[in-house]
Amino acid sequence: MPERIVILGAGHAAAQAIDTLRRRGHRGSIVLVGDEPHLPYQRPPLSKKYLAGTHERSRLLIRQARYYSERAIETRLGRRALQIDRRTQRARLDDGSDLAYDALLIATGSRARALTVPGADLDGVRYLRTMADVDSLRTGMESARRIVIIGGGYIGLEVAATCRQRGLAVTVLETQDRVMKRVVSEETSAAFTAEHLRNGVNIICGAGSLEIASHAGTQQVRAVVCDGCEHEADIVLIGVGAAAAQELACDAGLECDNGIVVDLHGRTSDASIYAAGDCTSHPSARYGGYVRLESVDNAFEQATTAALNMLGEPAEHDSVPWFWSEQFDLKLTITGLASGHDTVVVRGDPTSRCFSVCYLRGNELLAVESVGNSKDAIAARRLIAARSHLEPHHLANPACGLDRLPANSRPAN
Ligand SMILES: Cc1cc2nc3c(=O)[nH]c(=O)nc-3n(C[C@H](O)[C@H](O)[C@H](O)COP(=O)(O)OP(=O)(O)OC[C@H]3O[C@@H](n4cnc5c(N)ncnc54)[C@H](O)[C@@H]3O)c2cc1C
């Protein structure tokens, strides 16, 4: 069992790894290094209730300070890890100190992708990844009347909903022909588009050339010019996805490929270094190939697995991926991964604000998107985990609950 454990990155995965390590009896030292000045906190409320101002800052913390002190966790917050020296097993921090480790966990998450269009560096152009980003966005919103959001993914749309509820005029510019195209079906895109339109958000899909313009003679943003049309803005929020924060691992010579490559045990290409959460690319026995996921559930599950393996308890990460988003009063839950499906079945009326879209491969249920339908979401997790095979015509009947459908674990003929 390793005596000294160092964790780089202080987010969801780090918090979960600490909990597992101490619960499972690790008595050696644990040092937590995070470049933000905060203990691990929950990111999902950032674009929702925290941005809306209805969620106190203290409620964001995953665990309060006392939890860490009672478990003798040494914290180095506001400190960035700069380098991992694998030969000497030390991590160097930006204050010049270095930390010796017997086992290291990289949990550095992901970073907002930067948009490189003219004017992207003007005052009033913002990204949303951290508590500090939201604090400054909220300050800007106090005097703003109009926000233009570049990117109709889930973060852009959640911010659109929150800003609209706070009375701002909101325009969303999406380059694809529908919102959230990368992650959801046409039906789900249409349902969320309708919800936004109903609430007064202006959504423009198929947005082409973009440029951000300033007030004459200043650096202050004035408008986003899209395909020759001007959309006036006091604030521009860029939400065009995130990339794995993998530099530390790449520089240290660990295998990286759209994320730090780990095995089913959360181990990197160096046996004493583990990685978990958004920064990883991990093999999926269930779906085949490697996947990089950005969800709280994935960070939680991977961190648990990595911590157990660090302690010599064999564990494999193969849980069913799970993600949620909330926009206005509509909740989306995505269970499983749709890639590789050959059949799509819609359960219920997609205009009803309560329906699900099911993805199958050879009748095996791979993934379910549930809109306003938490019952289906809960049942889907169990069915997908059991590799259930379902008849499409049974699935298509919304009157029959997913949890009551006849399922088997062998292919249907
Ligand atoms: C606005 C927003 C809304 C979201 N909503 C949802 C949602 O509704 N549902 C859902 O499932 N998921 C949601 N997510 C995604 C979810 O928050 C992430 O998947 C999750 O935070 C990943 O956890 P993590 O521990 O891997 O990384 P993070 O929580 O990002 O933590 C990584 C930490 O490491 C720090 N770090 C990076 N490099 C270094 C370094 N070199 N040295 C020290 N520290 C470093 C980072 O600054 C960060 O504090 C949302 C994310 C955002 C940004």
The ligand as a Gaussian input file, in Angstrom:
#p B3LYP/6-31G(d) Opt

LIG

0 1
 C      -20.811000      25.088000     -15.779000
 C      -20.770000      23.594000     -15.725000
 C      -21.962000      22.884000     -15.564000
 C      -21.943000      21.501000     -15.519000
 N      -23.115000      20.812000     -15.358000
 C      -23.106000      19.472000     -15.275000
 C      -24.310000      18.751000     -15.042000
 O      -25.392000      19.322000     -14.959000
 N      -24.226000      17.398000     -14.907000
 C      -23.027000      16.728000     -14.984000
 O      -22.996000      15.501000     -14.854000
 N      -21.873000      17.388000     -15.225000
 C      -21.889000      18.745000     -15.364000
 N      -20.718000      19.421000     -15.584000
 C      -19.470000      18.655000     -15.779000
 C      -18.856000      18.297000     -14.441000
 O      -18.826000      19.409000     -13.609000
 C      -17.453000      17.742000     -14.674000
 O      -17.574000      16.567000     -15.428000
 C      -16.743000      17.453000     -13.343000
 O      -16.505000      18.657000     -12.674000
 C      -15.445000      16.712000     -13.591000
 O      -14.778000      16.553000     -12.375000
 P      -13.167000      16.496000     -12.360000
 O      -12.792000      16.273000     -10.941000
 O      -12.687000      15.581000     -13.399000
 O      -12.703000      17.955000     -12.816000
 P      -13.016000      19.368000     -12.199000
 O      -14.218000      19.344000     -11.331000
 O      -12.969000      20.312000     -13.342000
 O      -11.755000      19.654000     -11.258000
 C      -10.435000      19.765000     -11.746000
 C       -9.682000      20.770000     -10.908000
 O       -8.286000      20.656000     -11.179000
 C       -7.727000      21.950000     -11.294000
 N       -6.461000      21.879000     -12.038000
 C       -6.260000      21.739000     -13.369000
 N       -4.941000      21.720000     -13.665000
 C       -4.297000      21.832000     -12.485000
 C       -2.906000      21.869000     -12.124000
 N       -1.932000      21.754000     -13.034000
 N       -2.568000      22.021000     -10.821000
 C       -3.553000      22.107000      -9.875000
 N       -4.868000      22.087000     -10.153000
 C       -5.235000      21.944000     -11.444000
 C       -8.835000      22.720000     -12.018000
 O       -8.671000      24.117000     -11.934000
 C      -10.058000      22.212000     -11.248000
 O      -10.236000      22.964000     -10.069000
 C      -20.710000      20.813000     -15.642000
 C      -19.507000      21.527000     -15.808000
 C      -19.546000      22.910000     -15.855000
 C      -18.251000      23.672000     -16.032000

